[in-house]
Amino acid sequence: MHSLNIRIVYLIILGIFICVKAQFTLPGEPVKDALFLHGFVQSNNTLKDCVFRPANAKDLCPDSGIRFILYTNGRKEVVDQSQTDWLRQSIWDPLKENMFLVHGYAGGDDTLPINVLRDAYIQNGSYNVWMVDWGELGETPCYRAAVHNMRAVARCTGEFISSLRTVGLPTDRLTCVGHSLGAHVCGLISKYVLFRMHRIVALDPARPLITPQVKLNIGDAGAVHVLHTNAGHYGEGGRGGHVDFCINGGRIQPYCENGEIDAQLCSHIWAVCYMAESLVPHMRKRAEPCSRRCPSGPRPGLGRIGIPVFMGQDTPLTASGSFCVYDNYTPYCPKKAGDIGDVRCCLKAPEIE
């Protein structure tokens, strides 16, 4: 019965990605406007329904389209932004580090792929996990609106973090982890706070329609770590942080090729699974120093002498430069019953009996 349930989950995931791929083949619709990273809810919106928030509006925040959800100690609480003393009365654990997770286009608190990472942090149990849910401002087919709204999301998130700071939330160890557009939101938050962001982890930061004014850059936090899985297509190419990880060359993931899923989109999404995997000590991947830009083609010479580092959650804050990781297997995919991982990170149904 357990094996049957796992296979049902796999078929659902496969159906999701078939729907995703279809979004890229709509006649006459540019790829950048069809980017769609989940498939549980097919939007009935049209371009006329797109919402554009003016980031400099006086009374922008709090915004009804931006929610904050806290997960800690096995519990969940939606933030009541109308209560100035909410933090002291909440489930927040002052003994744990604070991780802010920001999804990308067509995302939300409980949508793929960000919920895979959310659940991995919750399972780890060492963190206060703050989900920034701005799904109403980045729904399909409104990619242009989503890019525009990143500033508004960053401003409201920055103001929210600042309000928490005034009532006791420490920011000296605060980390923002963002996928796709969410990576740039993490960077933009730094423009709306009066303190220096501690660390940003950017999971294949989005490339389409991103201008220098909103692009994540190395000055946005004390440490900016970037994981490249689809550089130059849906993800940004070139260096973007103090540390840049080139995974399997950084462009196309080998397990995404020759499958039923769009290889570019698959590669872009699976950055989340690499980050989730890094939360498990025995699953962390060691990265070797390599050339300044992500190398292409078969595994080349690494081209740089230096000390290897762990990729993801445990990357040293003192690390710098480009690092390469080579692994042909889907990350964070459980191979058998009892293994740590998430079946949503598997491209094929695992043989679990």
C-alpha beads as a LAMMPS data file, in Angstrom:
LAMMPS data file: protein, C-alpha beads

353 atoms
352 bonds

1 atom types
1 bond types

-500.0 500.0 xlo xhi
-500.0 500.0 ylo yhi
-500.0 500.0 zlo zhi

Masses

1 110.0

Atoms # bond

1 1 1 0.000 0.000 0.000
2 1 1 2.851 2.382 0.870
3 1 1 4.483 1.706 -2.503
4 1 1 1.175 2.444 -4.247
5 1 1 0.837 5.765 -2.422
6 1 1 4.360 6.783 -3.410
7 1 1 3.633 5.996 -7.054
8 1 1 0.430 8.027 -6.913
9 1 1 2.432 10.987 -5.584
10 1 1 4.915 10.545 -8.421
11 1 1 2.165 10.515 -11.045
12 1 1 0.733 13.713 -9.583
13 1 1 4.165 15.366 -9.766
14 1 1 4.641 14.178 -13.341
15 1 1 1.272 15.656 -14.240
16 1 1 2.292 18.944 -12.664
17 1 1 5.391 19.200 -14.825
18 1 1 3.525 18.227 -17.977
19 1 1 1.203 21.164 -17.232
20 1 1 4.237 23.343 -16.596
21 1 1 5.805 22.409 -19.912
22 1 1 2.562 23.205 -21.694
23 1 1 2.750 26.752 -20.368
24 1 1 5.895 27.259 -22.469
25 1 1 4.272 26.254 -25.720
26 1 1 1.278 28.576 -25.742
27 1 1 1.064 30.081 -29.252
28 1 1 2.452 33.596 -29.427
29 1 1 3.173 33.871 -25.706
30 1 1 6.752 34.798 -24.756
31 1 1 8.524 32.324 -22.502
32 1 1 9.206 35.054 -19.952
33 1 1 5.456 35.637 -19.583
34 1 1 4.677 31.912 -19.384
35 1 1 7.119 31.057 -16.590
36 1 1 5.114 28.903 -14.228
37 1 1 6.699 27.076 -11.324
38 1 1 3.826 25.077 -9.888
39 1 1 0.749 23.320 -11.123
40 1 1 -1.560 22.517 -8.221
41 1 1 -3.784 25.536 -8.935
42 1 1 -4.412 26.556 -12.518
43 1 1 -5.142 30.278 -12.444
44 1 1 -8.206 31.636 -14.211
45 1 1 -6.616 35.081 -14.358
46 1 1 -5.950 36.989 -17.555
47 1 1 -3.431 39.758 -18.142
48 1 1 -6.195 42.231 -17.293
49 1 1 -6.208 40.824 -13.753
50 1 1 -2.530 41.560 -13.125
51 1 1 -1.830 43.704 -10.069
52 1 1 0.963 46.298 -10.004
53 1 1 1.862 47.630 -6.555
54 1 1 3.627 51.036 -6.385
55 1 1 6.563 50.397 -4.074
56 1 1 6.738 54.051 -2.980
57 1 1 3.062 54.374 -1.995
58 1 1 2.761 55.994 1.434
59 1 1 0.396 53.434 2.964
60 1 1 1.624 50.362 1.100
61 1 1 2.446 48.231 4.144
62 1 1 0.983 46.110 5.521
63 1 1 -0.302 44.802 2.202
64 1 1 -3.164 42.308 2.022
65 1 1 -1.327 40.463 -0.742
66 1 1 1.726 39.771 1.435
67 1 1 1.487 37.344 4.347
68 1 1 4.069 36.175 6.846
69 1 1 3.797 32.699 8.355
70 1 1 5.974 31.419 11.197
71 1 1 6.843 27.746 11.664
72 1 1 8.714 26.602 14.753
73 1 1 8.706 23.715 17.232
74 1 1 6.191 21.810 15.131
75 1 1 3.667 24.641 15.125
76 1 1 2.407 27.185 12.600
77 1 1 1.185 30.734 13.140
78 1 1 0.078 33.364 10.636
79 1 1 1.420 36.757 11.660
80 1 1 -1.157 39.297 12.803
81 1 1 0.413 42.463 11.402
82 1 1 -2.123 44.651 13.196
83 1 1 -0.650 43.708 16.583
84 1 1 2.512 45.651 17.412
85 1 1 3.408 43.264 20.253
86 1 1 2.661 40.125 18.259
87 1 1 6.150 38.604 18.523
88 1 1 6.185 38.354 22.330
89 1 1 2.848 36.554 22.328
90 1 1 3.658 34.259 19.413
91 1 1 5.208 30.806 19.078
92 1 1 8.565 32.377 18.135
93 1 1 11.527 30.677 19.826
94 1 1 14.215 33.219 20.827
95 1 1 16.803 30.437 21.110
96 1 1 16.686 29.578 17.408
97 1 1 18.128 31.250 14.327
98 1 1 15.701 32.966 11.976
99 1 1 15.346 31.893 8.348
100 1 1 13.188 33.928 5.956
101 1 1 12.097 31.974 2.867
102 1 1 10.891 33.822 -0.240
103 1 1 9.239 32.024 -3.149
104 1 1 9.310 33.041 -6.793
105 1 1 6.739 33.594 -9.529
106 1 1 3.432 31.717 -9.144
107 1 1 4.462 30.565 -5.697
108 1 1 3.052 30.725 -2.209
109 1 1 3.456 29.295 1.259
110 1 1 2.152 25.868 0.294
111 1 1 3.170 25.532 -3.358
112 1 1 6.022 23.788 -5.109
113 1 1 8.902 24.126 -5.098
114 1 1 9.395 26.358 -2.024
115 1 1 7.331 24.147 0.286
116 1 1 9.913 21.393 -0.165
117 1 1 12.516 23.677 1.400
118 1 1 10.092 24.934 4.046
119 1 1 9.354 21.375 5.127
120 1 1 13.067 20.506 5.186
121 1 1 13.766 23.389 7.573
122 1 1 10.793 22.397 9.729
123 1 1 12.008 18.797 9.857
124 1 1 15.500 19.977 10.798
125 1 1 13.979 21.687 13.829
126 1 1 16.801 24.158 14.494
127 1 1 15.192 27.298 13.093
128 1 1 12.351 29.756 13.260
129 1 1 11.098 29.494 9.672
130 1 1 9.428 32.644 8.351
131 1 1 7.603 32.201 5.046
132 1 1 7.099 35.337 2.965
133 1 1 3.949 34.573 0.967
134 1 1 3.402 37.129 -1.805
135 1 1 1.505 34.781 -4.095
136 1 1 -1.324 37.247 -4.773
137 1 1 1.187 39.681 -6.273
138 1 1 2.874 37.125 -8.517
139 1 1 0.118 34.979 -9.972
140 1 1 0.056 33.613 -13.500
141 1 1 0.046 34.881 -16.184
142 1 1 1.421 38.053 -14.593
143 1 1 5.201 37.591 -14.716
144 1 1 5.828 41.247 -15.592
145 1 1 3.690 42.282 -12.632
146 1 1 5.571 39.864 -10.378
147 1 1 8.907 41.423 -11.352
148 1 1 7.456 44.896 -10.784
149 1 1 6.028 43.884 -7.394
150 1 1 9.339 42.605 -6.028
151 1 1 10.116 46.079 -4.670
152 1 1 6.793 46.276 -2.827
153 1 1 7.318 42.813 -1.360
154 1 1 10.839 43.727 -0.281
155 1 1 9.694 46.987 1.282
156 1 1 6.890 45.373 3.301
157 1 1 9.156 42.503 4.346
158 1 1 11.870 44.947 5.370
159 1 1 9.414 46.982 7.425
160 1 1 8.081 43.788 9.000
161 1 1 11.562 42.578 9.979
162 1 1 12.392 46.027 11.349
163 1 1 9.244 45.977 13.490
164 1 1 10.221 42.561 14.852
165 1 1 13.689 43.860 15.589
166 1 1 12.301 46.640 17.787
167 1 1 10.571 44.065 20.005
168 1 1 13.417 41.607 20.334
169 1 1 14.127 39.691 17.124
170 1 1 17.926 39.540 16.668
171 1 1 19.060 40.292 13.130
172 1 1 22.767 39.578 13.505
173 1 1 22.214 35.981 12.330
174 1 1 19.176 36.480 10.105
175 1 1 19.300 34.663 6.768
176 1 1 17.078 35.177 3.734
177 1 1 16.765 32.263 1.304
178 1 1 15.053 33.022 -1.993
179 1 1 14.338 30.996 -5.106
180 1 1 14.102 32.529 -8.588
181 1 1 12.459 35.972 -8.209
182 1 1 12.549 35.405 -4.465
183 1 1 16.343 35.613 -4.545
184 1 1 16.149 39.169 -5.864
185 1 1 13.509 40.025 -3.251
186 1 1 16.010 38.972 -0.576
187 1 1 18.501 41.408 -2.058
188 1 1 15.990 44.242 -2.309
189 1 1 15.053 43.871 1.364
190 1 1 18.464 45.304 2.221
191 1 1 17.348 48.636 0.741
192 1 1 14.484 48.903 3.227
193 1 1 16.222 48.100 6.522
194 1 1 18.626 50.146 8.621
195 1 1 20.876 47.213 9.465
196 1 1 23.122 45.024 7.337
197 1 1 21.584 41.748 6.235
198 1 1 23.581 38.828 7.625
199 1 1 23.344 36.315 4.786
200 1 1 21.409 35.729 1.583
201 1 1 21.218 32.351 -0.122
202 1 1 20.036 32.766 -3.710
203 1 1 18.693 29.629 -5.379
204 1 1 19.118 30.076 -9.142
205 1 1 18.109 33.772 -9.141
206 1 1 15.708 34.568 -11.983
207 1 1 17.041 36.086 -15.221
208 1 1 14.011 37.071 -17.414
209 1 1 13.229 40.829 -17.230
210 1 1 15.631 41.409 -14.337
211 1 1 17.324 44.822 -14.558
212 1 1 20.412 46.004 -12.662
213 1 1 18.150 48.103 -10.414
214 1 1 16.460 45.040 -8.916
215 1 1 19.120 42.380 -9.411
216 1 1 20.692 40.725 -6.385
217 1 1 24.257 41.909 -5.876
218 1 1 27.178 41.166 -3.642
219 1 1 26.628 44.229 -1.454
220 1 1 23.135 43.213 -0.320
221 1 1 24.354 41.212 2.697
222 1 1 27.442 40.353 4.680
223 1 1 27.514 37.048 2.791
224 1 1 25.740 36.352 -0.501
225 1 1 25.805 32.716 -1.610
226 1 1 24.384 31.737 -5.008
227 1 1 23.479 28.259 -6.278
228 1 1 23.405 28.057 -10.091
229 1 1 21.401 25.240 -11.688
230 1 1 20.111 26.910 -14.876
231 1 1 22.471 29.825 -15.450
232 1 1 21.813 31.846 -18.584
233 1 1 18.239 30.677 -19.186
234 1 1 15.732 31.000 -16.347
235 1 1 18.586 31.642 -13.937
236 1 1 21.120 34.464 -13.910
237 1 1 24.478 33.756 -15.514
238 1 1 27.835 34.977 -14.272
239 1 1 28.952 35.587 -10.720
240 1 1 26.450 37.131 -8.339
241 1 1 27.715 36.604 -4.819
242 1 1 30.672 36.223 -2.535
243 1 1 30.330 32.517 -3.317
244 1 1 28.859 31.051 -6.503
245 1 1 28.167 27.335 -6.720
246 1 1 28.084 25.842 -10.218
247 1 1 26.122 22.605 -9.974
248 1 1 26.882 20.204 -12.825
249 1 1 28.142 23.136 -14.874
250 1 1 25.362 25.389 -13.614
251 1 1 23.223 25.241 -16.757
252 1 1 21.373 21.952 -17.310
253 1 1 21.103 19.243 -14.675
254 1 1 21.892 15.789 -16.112
255 1 1 18.837 14.100 -14.587
256 1 1 16.612 16.697 -16.297
257 1 1 17.772 15.772 -19.799
258 1 1 15.983 13.379 -22.123
259 1 1 12.872 13.303 -19.961
260 1 1 9.239 14.298 -20.193
261 1 1 9.906 17.509 -18.291
262 1 1 11.283 20.711 -19.826
263 1 1 15.003 20.431 -19.051
264 1 1 15.507 24.163 -18.505
265 1 1 12.605 24.535 -16.086
266 1 1 13.452 21.284 -14.319
267 1 1 17.019 22.504 -13.765
268 1 1 15.780 25.853 -12.456
269 1 1 13.396 24.275 -9.953
270 1 1 15.777 21.650 -8.586
271 1 1 17.971 24.304 -6.953
272 1 1 15.490 24.124 -4.076
273 1 1 16.159 20.414 -3.577
274 1 1 19.915 21.011 -3.344
275 1 1 19.341 23.524 -0.567
276 1 1 16.982 21.155 1.253
277 1 1 19.589 18.405 1.033
278 1 1 22.238 20.645 2.589
279 1 1 20.250 20.682 5.849
280 1 1 21.091 17.012 6.417
281 1 1 24.722 16.637 7.610
282 1 1 25.455 13.309 5.905
283 1 1 23.867 14.486 2.630
284 1 1 25.720 17.792 2.281
285 1 1 27.681 18.188 -0.929
286 1 1 31.302 19.281 -0.888
287 1 1 32.193 21.807 -3.582
288 1 1 35.642 22.231 -5.108
289 1 1 37.137 25.590 -6.137
290 1 1 36.806 26.139 -9.881
291 1 1 37.006 28.803 -12.586
292 1 1 35.396 32.218 -12.251
293 1 1 32.398 31.383 -14.468
294 1 1 30.393 28.164 -14.472
295 1 1 32.169 25.752 -16.852
296 1 1 30.163 24.070 -19.595
297 1 1 30.240 20.633 -21.129
298 1 1 31.456 17.416 -19.464
299 1 1 33.235 17.697 -16.146
300 1 1 36.255 19.903 -16.867
301 1 1 39.328 20.581 -14.813
302 1 1 38.453 22.641 -11.772
303 1 1 41.015 25.285 -12.649
304 1 1 41.563 26.787 -9.198
305 1 1 43.471 25.623 -6.159
306 1 1 41.817 26.129 -2.808
307 1 1 39.947 24.622 0.097
308 1 1 36.646 22.852 -0.677
309 1 1 33.516 23.975 1.164
310 1 1 30.077 22.566 1.857
311 1 1 27.359 23.944 -0.385
312 1 1 24.184 25.433 1.058
313 1 1 23.285 25.864 4.691
314 1 1 26.782 25.278 6.064
315 1 1 28.838 27.311 3.603
316 1 1 31.418 29.244 5.654
317 1 1 30.795 32.971 5.849
318 1 1 34.469 33.532 5.062
319 1 1 34.373 31.603 1.772
320 1 1 34.703 33.418 -1.547
321 1 1 34.959 32.600 -5.223
322 1 1 33.408 30.007 -7.511
323 1 1 32.943 26.374 -6.530
324 1 1 31.849 23.377 -8.584
325 1 1 29.735 20.375 -7.641
326 1 1 29.221 17.330 -9.876
327 1 1 26.552 14.743 -9.107
328 1 1 24.313 12.897 -11.573
329 1 1 21.641 11.982 -9.038
330 1 1 18.528 13.927 -8.110
331 1 1 19.193 15.664 -4.782
332 1 1 17.120 15.033 -1.664
333 1 1 15.321 12.094 -3.277
334 1 1 14.841 9.159 -0.858
335 1 1 16.088 5.890 -2.314
336 1 1 14.284 3.533 0.075
337 1 1 11.846 3.473 2.956
338 1 1 13.145 5.361 5.964
339 1 1 15.601 7.491 3.997
340 1 1 15.653 11.210 4.653
341 1 1 14.428 13.245 1.719
342 1 1 11.303 14.288 -0.123
343 1 1 9.656 12.321 -2.942
344 1 1 8.764 15.640 -4.566
345 1 1 12.464 15.917 -5.413
346 1 1 12.381 12.611 -7.324
347 1 1 11.956 12.606 -11.089
348 1 1 11.214 8.892 -11.071
349 1 1 9.124 7.030 -8.540
350 1 1 11.582 5.696 -5.933
351 1 1 11.581 1.949 -5.368
352 1 1 10.116 2.106 -1.869
353 1 1 8.278 -0.980 -0.678

Bonds

1 1 1 2
2 1 2 3
3 1 3 4
4 1 4 5
5 1 5 6
6 1 6 7
7 1 7 8
8 1 8 9
9 1 9 10
10 1 10 11
11 1 11 12
12 1 12 13
13 1 13 14
14 1 14 15
15 1 15 16
16 1 16 17
17 1 17 18
18 1 18 19
19 1 19 20
20 1 20 21
21 1 21 22
22 1 22 23
23 1 23 24
24 1 24 25
25 1 25 26
26 1 26 27
27 1 27 28
28 1 28 29
29 1 29 30
30 1 30 31
31 1 31 32
32 1 32 33
33 1 33 34
34 1 34 35
35 1 35 36
36 1 36 37
37 1 37 38
38 1 38 39
39 1 39 40
40 1 40 41
41 1 41 42
42 1 42 43
43 1 43 44
44 1 44 45
45 1 45 46
46 1 46 47
47 1 47 48
48 1 48 49
49 1 49 50
50 1 50 51
51 1 51 52
52 1 52 53
53 1 53 54
54 1 54 55
55 1 55 56
56 1 56 57
57 1 57 58
58 1 58 59
59 1 59 60
60 1 60 61
61 1 61 62
62 1 62 63
63 1 63 64
64 1 64 65
65 1 65 66
66 1 66 67
67 1 67 68
68 1 68 69
69 1 69 70
70 1 70 71
71 1 71 72
72 1 72 73
73 1 73 74
74 1 74 75
75 1 75 76
76 1 76 77
77 1 77 78
78 1 78 79
79 1 79 80
80 1 80 81
81 1 81 82
82 1 82 83
83 1 83 84
84 1 84 85
85 1 85 86
86 1 86 87
87 1 87 88
88 1 88 89
89 1 89 90
90 1 90 91
91 1 91 92
92 1 92 93
93 1 93 94
94 1 94 95
95 1 95 96
96 1 96 97
97 1 97 98
98 1 98 99
99 1 99 100
100 1 100 101
101 1 101 102
102 1 102 103
103 1 103 104
104 1 104 105
105 1 105 106
106 1 106 107
107 1 107 108
108 1 108 109
109 1 109 110
110 1 110 111
111 1 111 112
112 1 112 113
113 1 113 114
114 1 114 115
115 1 115 116
116 1 116 117
117 1 117 118
118 1 118 119
119 1 119 120
120 1 120 121
121 1 121 122
122 1 122 123
123 1 123 124
124 1 124 125
125 1 125 126
126 1 126 127
127 1 127 128
128 1 128 129
129 1 129 130
130 1 130 131
131 1 131 132
132 1 132 133
133 1 133 134
134 1 134 135
135 1 135 136
136 1 136 137
137 1 137 138
138 1 138 139
139 1 139 140
140 1 140 141
141 1 141 142
142 1 142 143
143 1 143 144
144 1 144 145
145 1 145 146
146 1 146 147
147 1 147 148
148 1 148 149
149 1 149 150
150 1 150 151
151 1 151 152
152 1 152 153
153 1 153 154
154 1 154 155
155 1 155 156
156 1 156 157
157 1 157 158
158 1 158 159
159 1 159 160
160 1 160 161
161 1 161 162
162 1 162 163
163 1 163 164
164 1 164 165
165 1 165 166
166 1 166 167
167 1 167 168
168 1 168 169
169 1 169 170
170 1 170 171
171 1 171 172
172 1 172 173
173 1 173 174
174 1 174 175
175 1 175 176
176 1 176 177
177 1 177 178
178 1 178 179
179 1 179 180
180 1 180 181
181 1 181 182
182 1 182 183
183 1 183 184
184 1 184 185
185 1 185 186
186 1 186 187
187 1 187 188
188 1 188 189
189 1 189 190
190 1 190 191
191 1 191 192
192 1 192 193
193 1 193 194
194 1 194 195
195 1 195 196
196 1 196 197
197 1 197 198
198 1 198 199
199 1 199 200
200 1 200 201
201 1 201 202
202 1 202 203
203 1 203 204
204 1 204 205
205 1 205 206
206 1 206 207
207 1 207 208
208 1 208 209
209 1 209 210
210 1 210 211
211 1 211 212
212 1 212 213
213 1 213 214
214 1 214 215
215 1 215 216
216 1 216 217
217 1 217 218
218 1 218 219
219 1 219 220
220 1 220 221
221 1 221 222
222 1 222 223
223 1 223 224
224 1 224 225
225 1 225 226
226 1 226 227
227 1 227 228
228 1 228 229
229 1 229 230
230 1 230 231
231 1 231 232
232 1 232 233
233 1 233 234
234 1 234 235
235 1 235 236
236 1 236 237
237 1 237 238
238 1 238 239
239 1 239 240
240 1 240 241
241 1 241 242
242 1 242 243
243 1 243 244
244 1 244 245
245 1 245 246
246 1 246 247
247 1 247 248
248 1 248 249
249 1 249 250
250 1 250 251
251 1 251 252
252 1 252 253
253 1 253 254
254 1 254 255
255 1 255 256
256 1 256 257
257 1 257 258
258 1 258 259
259 1 259 260
260 1 260 261
261 1 261 262
262 1 262 263
263 1 263 264
264 1 264 265
265 1 265 266
266 1 266 267
267 1 267 268
268 1 268 269
269 1 269 270
270 1 270 271
271 1 271 272
272 1 272 273
273 1 273 274
274 1 274 275
275 1 275 276
276 1 276 277
277 1 277 278
278 1 278 279
279 1 279 280
280 1 280 281
281 1 281 282
282 1 282 283
283 1 283 284
284 1 284 285
285 1 285 286
286 1 286 287
287 1 287 288
288 1 288 289
289 1 289 290
290 1 290 291
291 1 291 292
292 1 292 293
293 1 293 294
294 1 294 295
295 1 295 296
296 1 296 297
297 1 297 298
298 1 298 299
299 1 299 300
300 1 300 301
301 1 301 302
302 1 302 303
303 1 303 304
304 1 304 305
305 1 305 306
306 1 306 307
307 1 307 308
308 1 308 309
309 1 309 310
310 1 310 311
311 1 311 312
312 1 312 313
313 1 313 314
314 1 314 315
315 1 315 316
316 1 316 317
317 1 317 318
318 1 318 319
319 1 319 320
320 1 320 321
321 1 321 322
322 1 322 323
323 1 323 324
324 1 324 325
325 1 325 326
326 1 326 327
327 1 327 328
328 1 328 329
329 1 329 330
330 1 330 331
331 1 331 332
332 1 332 333
333 1 333 334
334 1 334 335
335 1 335 336
336 1 336 337
337 1 337 338
338 1 338 339
339 1 339 340
340 1 340 341
341 1 341 342
342 1 342 343
343 1 343 344
344 1 344 345
345 1 345 346
346 1 346 347
347 1 347 348
348 1 348 349
349 1 349 350
350 1 350 351
351 1 351 352
352 1 352 353
